[in-house]
Amino acid sequence: MAKLNKPVRKRIPATKFAFLNQRKEPLENASHVRNAVARSGQVKDVSEAERPAAWKRMESAAKRFGVELKKTA
């Protein structure tokens, strides 16, 4: 996964992040989507109310980039 530097990260629209207001977990490509999904429970400084909406954005991005999400028991 390519690391985003500050100038590149600032150019990404807020709508391309799982957590919009905090601009956390970019969803720019398949690699970023897999990383966001894997770390979604570890994101700090977001409310529990924000997590379901972020998950929906991650699901949508996963579908767009062909990333298969597996349900865990």
N, C-alpha and C positions, 0 to 999 in steps of 0.2 A: 504494500500500500504506500502510495506516495504521501509524504508528509506535507501538509499545507503550511506555508509560511504566512506571516501576518498580512502582507499585501494581497496575496492570492485569496486568503480566507475572507478578507474584507470585501472582495469583489463578488463573493458568492451571495446571491439573494437570500434573505432570511427564510424564505419559503423552502429553501433547499437544506434546511437543518431539521433534525427530528424535534429538537426543543427550540422553538422559534425565538422566544424572548431572550433566552440566554445564548443563542447561536451556538448550541452544543450539538455534537454528533452530526457532522455534515453527511449528506446523502447524495454526493456527486457522481458516484460510480458504484459498481458491484462490490468492490473491495471496501469502500466506506460503508456501504449498507451492511455487509456482513459484520464489520467492526462495530457499528452502531447497535445492531441486534445483540451481539455478544456482550456488549458493555452497558446495555440499557439499564440494568438494575444497579449499576455502580455509579451512575451519574449523580453528582452532588449538586446541591443548591437549586433543586427543582421540587415543586410540590407534587404530592401524590395525585392531585387532580390533573396535572399536566401529562402524566405518564400515559394514560389511555390515548390521548390525541397524538402523542409522539409515536406510540406504537402503530397507530393507523397510518401515519406518514411513513414509517419504516416498512410496513406491509406494502403500501403503494409503491414505494421506491424499489422494493424487492421484486415486485411483479414487473415493473418497468425495465429492470436490469437483468431479469431472468434468474434471480437468486431464490432458491428453494428454502422456505422456512419450514422447519420440522417442529411439530408440537411435542412438548415433553410432558410426561405423566404427572 
